[in-house]
Amino acid sequence: MNLRTQLKDTKIRVVEIVPPSVGTDLHRDRSDPDDNKKHKNKSALSVEEFMEYLTKGWKDNLDTIGAGMGVEVRDILLMTVVSMLIYA
């Protein structure tokens, strides 16, 4: 049973974030520490862009917030769950 289901009757709200590649300076020990930056990865978001998605999702009261390519992943997951419920 997932955490959201376990806590549904409490005052705790679980929000899942589905991030894309975000251009940060974390993981500097990689062979190419800039491979997550926009100039080398066109699907990467800047931290500012990621935060815009996150803030909007939070304000829209979403349970699952996707950003950039994460929006597509979130939508696929949600469609899969809906299909499973319909055909169960």
TISENU-441876 format. One record per atom (N, C-alpha, C, CB): residue in three letters; atom name; z, x, y. Coordinates in nm, 4 decimals. Last residue first. Glycine has a CB too. Layout:
REM TISENU-441876
ATOM resn name       c3       c1       c2
ATOM  Ala   CA        Z        X        Y
...
END
This chain:
REM TISENU-441876
ATOM resn name       c3       c1       c2
ATOM  Ala    N  -1.4058  -1.0964  -0.2991
ATOM  Ala   CA  -1.2933  -1.0803  -0.3934
ATOM  Ala    C  -1.2634  -1.2098  -0.4658
ATOM  Ala   CB  -1.1677  -1.0321  -0.3202
ATOM  Tyr    N  -1.5929  -1.1072  -0.1028
ATOM  Tyr   CA  -1.6404  -1.1143  -0.2407
ATOM  Tyr    C  -1.5291  -1.0972  -0.3438
ATOM  Tyr   CB  -1.7455  -1.0096  -0.2632
ATOM  Ile    N  -1.4404  -1.0820   0.1307
ATOM  Ile   CA  -1.5291  -1.1978   0.1118
ATOM  Ile    C  -1.5646  -1.2165  -0.0350
ATOM  Ile   CB  -1.6572  -1.1815   0.1949
ATOM  Leu    N  -1.3124  -0.8368   0.0979
ATOM  Leu   CA  -1.2335  -0.9595   0.1100
ATOM  Leu    C  -1.3172  -1.0834   0.0834
ATOM  Leu   CB  -1.1712  -0.9685   0.2482
ATOM  Met    N  -1.5264  -0.6613   0.0931
ATOM  Met   CA  -1.4373  -0.6679  -0.0228
ATOM  Met    C  -1.3545  -0.7968  -0.0197
ATOM  Met   CB  -1.3443  -0.5446  -0.0265
ATOM  Ser    N  -1.6290  -0.7009   0.3494
ATOM  Ser   CA  -1.7092  -0.7367   0.2314
ATOM  Ser    C  -1.6226  -0.7505   0.1077
ATOM  Ser   CB  -1.8177  -0.6323   0.2067
ATOM  Val    N  -1.4184  -0.5952   0.5006
ATOM  Val   CA  -1.4545  -0.7370   0.5147
ATOM  Val    C  -1.5342  -0.7821   0.3929
ATOM  Val   CB  -1.5363  -0.7610   0.6450
ATOM  Val    N  -1.4325  -0.3263   0.4170
ATOM  Val   CA  -1.3115  -0.4049   0.3915
ATOM  Val    C  -1.3431  -0.5534   0.3990
ATOM  Val   CB  -1.2002  -0.3686   0.4921
ATOM  Thr    N  -1.6873  -0.2591   0.5115
ATOM  Thr   CA  -1.6559  -0.2475   0.3698
ATOM  Thr    C  -1.5351  -0.3327   0.3341
ATOM  Thr   CB  -1.6306  -0.1017   0.3323
ATOM  Met    N  -1.6550  -0.2915   0.7857
ATOM  Met   CA  -1.7513  -0.3762   0.7143
ATOM  Met    C  -1.7241  -0.3745   0.5646
ATOM  Met   CB  -1.8953  -0.3299   0.7421
ATOM  Leu    N  -1.4684  -0.0856   0.8345
ATOM  Leu   CA  -1.4311  -0.2251   0.8579
ATOM  Leu    C  -1.5247  -0.3204   0.7853
ATOM  Leu   CB  -1.4313  -0.2558   1.0071
ATOM  Leu    N  -1.6230   0.1416   0.7703
ATOM  Leu   CA  -1.4996   0.1123   0.6971
ATOM  Leu    C  -1.4600  -0.0347   0.7126
ATOM  Leu   CB  -1.3856   0.2032   0.7460
ATOM  Ile    N  -1.8251   0.1182   0.9633
ATOM  Ile   CA  -1.8593   0.1156   0.8206
ATOM  Ile    C  -1.7362   0.0806   0.7375
ATOM  Ile   CB  -1.9176   0.2520   0.7756
ATOM  Asp    N  -1.6714   0.1466   1.1967
ATOM  Asp   CA  -1.7443   0.0222   1.1714
ATOM  Asp    C  -1.7841   0.0088   1.0252
ATOM  Asp   CB  -1.8682   0.0151   1.2592
ATOM  Arg    N  -1.5762   0.4111   1.1692
ATOM  Arg   CA  -1.4822   0.2986   1.1754
ATOM  Arg    C  -1.5521   0.1679   1.1410
ATOM  Arg   CB  -1.4183   0.2890   1.3150
ATOM  Val    N  -1.8214   0.5484   1.1823
ATOM  Val   CA  -1.7391   0.5572   1.0614
ATOM  Val    C  -1.6417   0.4405   1.0560
ATOM  Val   CB  -1.6625   0.6914   1.0565
ATOM  Glu    N  -1.8959   0.4836   1.4457
ATOM  Glu   CA  -1.9810   0.4443   1.3330
ATOM  Glu    C  -1.9018   0.4460   1.2020
ATOM  Glu   CB  -2.1033   0.5382   1.3224
ATOM  Val    N  -1.6879   0.6055   1.5838
ATOM  Val   CA  -1.7099   0.4610   1.5986
ATOM  Val    C  -1.7920   0.4097   1.4807
ATOM  Val   CB  -1.7817   0.4288   1.7334
ATOM  Gly    N  -1.7151   0.8753   1.5353
ATOM  Gly   CA  -1.6061   0.8052   1.4681
ATOM  Gly    C  -1.6184   0.6549   1.4797
ATOM  Gly   CB  -1.4739   0.8492   1.5242
ATOM  Met    N  -1.9001   0.9697   1.7101
ATOM  Met   CA  -1.9479   0.9347   1.5752
ATOM  Met    C  -1.8403   0.8621   1.4950
ATOM  Met   CB  -1.9924   1.0609   1.4999
ATOM  Gly    N  -1.6945   0.8494   1.9663
ATOM  Gly   CA  -1.8184   0.9189   1.9332
ATOM  Gly    C  -1.8703   0.8737   1.7977
ATOM  Gly   CB  -1.7971   1.0705   1.9340
ATOM  Ala    N  -1.4105   0.7131   1.8078
ATOM  Ala   CA  -1.4671   0.7793   1.9253
ATOM  Ala    C  -1.5914   0.8549   1.8838
ATOM  Ala   CB  -1.3644   0.8747   1.9914
ATOM  Gly    N  -1.2130   0.4285   1.7129
ATOM  Gly   CA  -1.3105   0.5325   1.6840
ATOM  Gly    C  -1.3608   0.5922   1.8140
ATOM  Gly   CB  -1.4277   0.4770   1.6006
ATOM  Ile    N  -0.9177   0.2870   1.6177
ATOM  Ile   CA  -0.9926   0.3339   1.7341
ATOM  Ile    C  -1.0840   0.4470   1.6904
ATOM  Ile   CB  -0.8971   0.3805   1.8482
ATOM  Thr    N  -0.7764   0.0059   1.4899
ATOM  Thr   CA  -0.8482   0.1267   1.4499
ATOM  Thr    C  -0.9376   0.1667   1.5661
ATOM  Thr   CB  -0.9318   0.1042   1.3182
ATOM  Asp    N  -0.6614  -0.1948   1.6327
ATOM  Asp   CA  -0.5815  -0.1341   1.5265
ATOM  Asp    C  -0.6431  -0.0039   1.4770
ATOM  Asp   CB  -0.5659  -0.2312   1.4107
ATOM  Leu    N  -0.6816  -0.2380   1.9873
ATOM  Leu   CA  -0.7466  -0.2192   1.8575
ATOM  Leu    C  -0.6494  -0.1562   1.7580
ATOM  Leu   CB  -0.8728  -0.1315   1.8721
ATOM  Asn    N  -0.6287  -0.3126   2.2545
ATOM  Asn   CA  -0.5355  -0.3506   2.1477
ATOM  Asn    C  -0.5982  -0.3399   2.0077
ATOM  Asn   CB  -0.4862  -0.4930   2.1709
ATOM  Asp    N  -0.7628  -0.2185   2.4656
ATOM  Asp   CA  -0.8237  -0.3338   2.3970
ATOM  Asp    C  -0.7413  -0.3797   2.2768
ATOM  Asp   CB  -0.9653  -0.2989   2.3513
ATOM  Lys    N  -0.6111   0.0059   2.5221
ATOM  Lys   CA  -0.6051  -0.1076   2.6156
ATOM  Lys    C  -0.6627  -0.2349   2.5534
ATOM  Lys   CB  -0.6809  -0.0740   2.7449
ATOM  Trp    N  -0.6957   0.1641   2.3054
ATOM  Trp   CA  -0.5536   0.1295   2.3191
ATOM  Trp    C  -0.5391   0.0063   2.4083
ATOM  Trp   CB  -0.4727   0.2491   2.3776
ATOM  Gly    N  -0.9661   0.1911   2.3617
ATOM  Gly   CA  -0.9230   0.1272   2.2377
ATOM  Gly    C  -0.7784   0.0818   2.2441
ATOM  Gly   CB  -0.9415   0.2216   2.1213
ATOM  Lys    N  -0.9476   0.3329   2.6071
ATOM  Lys   CA  -1.0101   0.2008   2.6014
ATOM  Lys    C  -0.9663   0.1253   2.4762
ATOM  Lys   CB  -1.1632   0.2137   2.6046
ATOM  Thr    N  -0.8228   0.5715   2.5206
ATOM  Thr   CA  -0.7580   0.4853   2.6196
ATOM  Thr    C  -0.8152   0.3446   2.6166
ATOM  Thr   CB  -0.7730   0.5444   2.7595
ATOM  Leu    N  -1.0212   0.6707   2.3453
ATOM  Leu   CA  -0.8863   0.6420   2.2980
ATOM  Leu    C  -0.8140   0.5458   2.3923
ATOM  Leu   CB  -0.8065   0.7719   2.2837
ATOM  Tyr    N  -1.2404   0.7103   2.5139
ATOM  Tyr   CA  -1.2504   0.6198   2.3988
ATOM  Tyr    C  -1.1110   0.5747   2.3548
ATOM  Tyr   CB  -1.3244   0.6888   2.2811
ATOM  Glu    N  -1.1205   0.9008   2.6877
ATOM  Glu   CA  -1.1735   0.7741   2.7406
ATOM  Glu    C  -1.1853   0.6704   2.6285
ATOM  Glu   CB  -1.3121   0.7965   2.8079
ATOM  Met    N  -1.0633   1.1119   2.5144
ATOM  Met   CA  -0.9518   1.0374   2.5736
ATOM  Met    C  -0.9979   0.9057   2.6352
ATOM  Met   CB  -0.8822   1.1222   2.6795
ATOM  Phe    N  -1.3236   1.2028   2.4644
ATOM  Phe   CA  -1.2418   1.1504   2.3551
ATOM  Phe    C  -1.1283   1.0648   2.4099
ATOM  Phe   CB  -1.1856   1.2652   2.2695
ATOM  Glu    N  -1.3904   1.2980   2.7197
ATOM  Glu   CA  -1.4652   1.1863   2.6596
ATOM  Glu    C  -1.3845   1.1213   2.5478
ATOM  Glu   CB  -1.6012   1.2349   2.6051
ATOM  Glu    N  -1.2005   1.5074   2.7424
ATOM  Glu   CA  -1.2011   1.3979   2.8385
ATOM  Glu    C  -1.2745   1.2760   2.7833
ATOM  Glu   CB  -1.2653   1.4430   2.9694
ATOM  Val    N  -1.2775   1.6803   2.5403
ATOM  Val   CA  -1.1448   1.6182   2.5322
ATOM  Val    C  -1.1403   1.4969   2.6248
ATOM  Val   CB  -1.0328   1.7204   2.5698
ATOM  Ser    N  -1.6175   1.6054   2.4505
ATOM  Ser   CA  -1.5189   1.6829   2.5252
ATOM  Ser    C  -1.3845   1.6125   2.5090
ATOM  Ser   CB  -1.5588   1.6971   2.6775
ATOM  Leu    N  -1.7511   1.5693   2.1207
ATOM  Leu   CA  -1.7077   1.5132   2.2478
ATOM  Leu    C  -1.6185   1.6134   2.3188
ATOM  Leu   CB  -1.6339   1.3790   2.2271
ATOM  Ala    N  -2.0407   1.6538   1.9275
ATOM  Ala   CA  -1.9024   1.6792   1.9691
ATOM  Ala    C  -1.8747   1.6132   2.1035
ATOM  Ala   CB  -1.8748   1.8309   1.9774
ATOM  Ser    N  -2.3056   1.6354   1.8728
ATOM  Ser   CA  -2.2245   1.5166   1.8462
ATOM  Ser    C  -2.0777   1.5335   1.8870
ATOM  Ser   CB  -2.2321   1.4821   1.6995
ATOM  Lys    N  -2.4142   1.8856   1.9261
ATOM  Lys   CA  -2.4483   1.7751   2.0163
ATOM  Lys    C  -2.3651   1.6489   1.9907
ATOM  Lys   CB  -2.5955   1.7419   2.0028
ATOM  Asn    N  -2.2841   2.1826   1.9338
ATOM  Asn   CA  -2.2719   2.0664   1.8450
ATOM  Asn    C  -2.2930   1.9415   1.9299
ATOM  Asn   CB  -2.1315   2.0631   1.7717
ATOM  Lys    N  -2.3021   2.3744   2.1259
ATOM  Lys   CA  -2.3416   2.4123   1.9896
ATOM  Lys    C  -2.3402   2.2946   1.8923
ATOM  Lys   CB  -2.2498   2.5209   1.9382
ATOM  His    N  -2.2207   2.2579   2.3590
ATOM  His   CA  -2.3394   2.3434   2.3658
ATOM  His    C  -2.3862   2.3908   2.2277
ATOM  His   CB  -2.3107   2.4637   2.4538
ATOM  Lys    N  -1.9827   2.1214   2.2836
ATOM  Lys   CA  -2.1082   2.0479   2.3070
ATOM  Lys    C  -2.2320   2.1375   2.3061
ATOM  Lys   CB  -2.1007   1.9752   2.4395
ATOM  Lys    N  -1.7989   2.2857   2.0187
ATOM  Lys   CA  -1.8261   2.2600   2.1602
ATOM  Lys    C  -1.9641   2.1975   2.1760
ATOM  Lys   CB  -1.8162   2.3904   2.2429
ATOM  Asn    N  -1.7446   2.3772   1.7724
ATOM  Asn   CA  -1.7074   2.2381   1.7988
ATOM  Asn    C  -1.7289   2.2017   1.9459
ATOM  Asn   CB  -1.5610   2.2139   1.7595
ATOM  Asp    N  -1.8029   2.6441   1.7643
ATOM  Asp   CA  -1.8946   2.5533   1.6943
ATOM  Asp    C  -1.8585   2.4057   1.7113
ATOM  Asp   CB  -1.8970   2.5871   1.5474
ATOM  Asp    N  -1.6515   2.8444   1.8752
ATOM  Asp   CA  -1.7116   2.7477   1.9670
ATOM  Asp    C  -1.8038   2.6485   1.8979
ATOM  Asp   CB  -1.7879   2.8200   2.0737
ATOM  Pro    N  -1.5696   3.0223   1.6804
ATOM  Pro   CA  -1.4686   2.9343   1.7391
ATOM  Pro    C  -1.5247   2.8326   1.8377
ATOM  Pro   CB  -1.3652   3.0166   1.8078
ATOM  Asp    N  -1.6974   3.1082   1.4026
ATOM  Asp   CA  -1.7560   3.0752   1.5324
ATOM  Asp    C  -1.6619   2.9753   1.5999
ATOM  Asp   CB  -1.9027   3.0162   1.5174
ATOM  Ser    N  -1.5024   3.1551   1.2120
ATOM  Ser   CA  -1.6055   3.2570   1.2328
ATOM  Ser    C  -1.6807   3.2331   1.3641
ATOM  Ser   CB  -1.7042   3.2582   1.1147
ATOM  Arg    N  -1.1728   3.0671   1.3396
ATOM  Arg   CA  -1.2984   3.0372   1.2697
ATOM  Arg    C  -1.4012   3.1460   1.2975
ATOM  Arg   CB  -1.3536   2.8991   1.3124
ATOM  Asp    N  -0.9451   3.0935   1.4851
ATOM  Asp   CA  -0.9672   3.1922   1.3800
ATOM  Asp    C  -1.0958   3.1665   1.3014
ATOM  Asp   CB  -0.8492   3.1933   1.2854
ATOM  Arg    N  -0.9008   2.8878   1.6575
ATOM  Arg   CA  -0.9744   3.0014   1.7101
ATOM  Arg    C  -1.0049   3.1061   1.6032
ATOM  Arg   CB  -0.8968   3.0646   1.8225
ATOM  His    N  -0.8021   2.6212   1.6384
ATOM  His   CA  -0.8708   2.6870   1.5260
ATOM  His    C  -0.9564   2.8043   1.5719
ATOM  His   CB  -0.9580   2.5865   1.4516
ATOM  Leu    N  -0.8594   2.4849   1.9663
ATOM  Leu   CA  -0.7800   2.4981   1.8445
ATOM  Leu    C  -0.8638   2.5702   1.7384
ATOM  Leu   CB  -0.7326   2.3580   1.7928
ATOM  Asp    N  -0.9900   2.4283   2.1950
ATOM  Asp   CA  -0.9742   2.5696   2.1623
ATOM  Asp    C  -0.8799   2.5891   2.0442
ATOM  Asp   CB  -0.9226   2.6464   2.2834
ATOM  Thr    N  -1.2270   2.1591   2.1452
ATOM  Thr   CA  -1.0989   2.2147   2.1877
ATOM  Thr    C  -1.0967   2.3636   2.1555
ATOM  Thr   CB  -0.9800   2.1412   2.1189
ATOM  Gly    N  -1.4326   1.9092   2.1253
ATOM  Gly   CA  -1.4385   2.0477   2.1717
ATOM  Gly    C  -1.3057   2.0952   2.2283
ATOM  Gly   CB  -1.5464   2.0628   2.2763
ATOM  Val    N  -1.4110   1.7244   1.8357
ATOM  Val   CA  -1.3725   1.7303   1.9770
ATOM  Val    C  -1.3654   1.8772   2.0175
ATOM  Val   CB  -1.2349   1.6573   2.0027
ATOM  Ser    N  -1.5769   1.5260   1.6092
ATOM  Ser   CA  -1.5505   1.6644   1.6473
ATOM  Ser    C  -1.5228   1.6642   1.7979
ATOM  Ser   CB  -1.6720   1.7601   1.6100
ATOM  Pro    N  -1.4073   1.2115   1.6222
ATOM  Pro   CA  -1.5223   1.2948   1.5872
ATOM  Pro    C  -1.4813   1.4406   1.6065
ATOM  Pro   CB  -1.6490   1.2587   1.6746
ATOM  Pro    N  -1.1316   1.0220   1.4818
ATOM  Pro   CA  -1.1925   1.1107   1.5813
ATOM  Pro    C  -1.3195   1.1774   1.5300
ATOM  Pro   CB  -1.0932   1.2168   1.6236
ATOM  Val    N  -0.9911   0.7411   1.4515
ATOM  Val   CA  -1.0995   0.8042   1.3756
ATOM  Val    C  -1.1743   0.8956   1.4727
ATOM  Val   CB  -1.1966   0.6963   1.3103
ATOM  Ile    N  -0.6625   0.6358   1.4305
ATOM  Ile   CA  -0.7615   0.6985   1.5178
ATOM  Ile    C  -0.8615   0.7727   1.4306
ATOM  Ile   CB  -0.6941   0.7952   1.6207
ATOM  Glu    N  -0.4731   0.3459   1.3871
ATOM  Glu   CA  -0.5472   0.4536   1.3218
ATOM  Glu    C  -0.6535   0.5055   1.4175
ATOM  Glu   CB  -0.6117   0.4049   1.1887
ATOM  Val    N  -0.1587   0.2381   1.4617
ATOM  Val   CA  -0.2939   0.2494   1.5159
ATOM  Val    C  -0.3598   0.3695   1.4507
ATOM  Val   CB  -0.2928   0.2630   1.6721
ATOM  Val    N   0.0954   0.0208   1.3838
ATOM  Val   CA   0.0228   0.1380   1.3357
ATOM  Val    C  -0.1196   0.1331   1.3917
ATOM  Val   CB   0.0218   0.1437   1.1787
ATOM  Arg    N   0.3941  -0.0790   1.5330
ATOM  Arg   CA   0.2490  -0.1015   1.5244
ATOM  Arg    C   0.1818   0.0284   1.4818
ATOM  Arg   CB   0.1910  -0.1517   1.6612
ATOM  Ile    N   0.7042  -0.2213   1.4609
ATOM  Ile   CA   0.6247  -0.0983   1.4646
ATOM  Ile    C   0.4776  -0.1322   1.4454
ATOM  Ile   CB   0.6720   0.0020   1.3558
ATOM  Lys    N   0.8611  -0.4323   1.4157
ATOM  Lys   CA   0.8189  -0.4120   1.5545
ATOM  Lys    C   0.7322  -0.2869   1.5712
ATOM  Lys   CB   0.9410  -0.4022   1.6447
ATOM  Thr    N   0.7395  -0.5816   1.1084
ATOM  Thr   CA   0.8378  -0.5081   1.1879
ATOM  Thr    C   0.7864  -0.4990   1.3317
ATOM  Thr   CB   0.8640  -0.3652   1.1282
ATOM  Asp    N   0.5550  -0.6694   0.9274
ATOM  Asp   CA   0.6589  -0.7630   0.9691
ATOM  Asp    C   0.7708  -0.6943   1.0468
ATOM  Asp   CB   0.7164  -0.8335   0.8481
ATOM  Lys    N   0.3912  -0.4450   0.8696
ATOM  Lys   CA   0.3358  -0.5597   0.9424
ATOM  Lys    C   0.4420  -0.6578   0.9916
ATOM  Lys   CB   0.2382  -0.6326   0.8545
ATOM  Leu    N   0.4393  -0.2116   0.7322
ATOM  Leu   CA   0.5146  -0.2337   0.8560
ATOM  Leu    C   0.4719  -0.3592   0.9322
ATOM  Leu   CB   0.4996  -0.1142   0.9457
ATOM  Gln    N   0.2680  -0.2097   0.5133
ATOM  Gln   CA   0.4122  -0.1968   0.4906
ATOM  Gln    C   0.4935  -0.2356   0.6135
ATOM  Gln   CB   0.4460  -0.0544   0.4499
ATOM  Thr    N   0.0210  -0.2155   0.6415
ATOM  Thr   CA   0.0649  -0.3294   0.5618
ATOM  Thr    C   0.2154  -0.3265   0.5398
ATOM  Thr   CB  -0.0075  -0.3313   0.4277
ATOM  Arg    N   0.0209   0.0417   0.7569
ATOM  Arg   CA   0.0074  -0.0776   0.8414
ATOM  Arg    C   0.0561  -0.2022   0.7681
ATOM  Arg   CB  -0.1388  -0.0963   0.8855
ATOM  Leu    N   0.0347   0.2083   0.5281
ATOM  Leu   CA   0.1458   0.2028   0.6230
ATOM  Leu    C   0.1398   0.0784   0.7109
ATOM  Leu   CB   0.1461   0.3273   0.7103
ATOM  Asn    N  -0.0871   0.0577   0.2200
ATOM  Asn   CA  -0.0960   0.1435   0.3388
ATOM  Asn    C   0.0180   0.1173   0.4365
ATOM  Asn   CB  -0.2297   0.1224   0.4090
ATOM  Met    N   0.0000   0.0841  -0.1163
ATOM  Met   CA   0.0000   0.0000   0.0000
ATOM  Met    C   0.0000   0.0897   0.1240
ATOM  Met   CB   0.1216  -0.0963  -0.0010
END
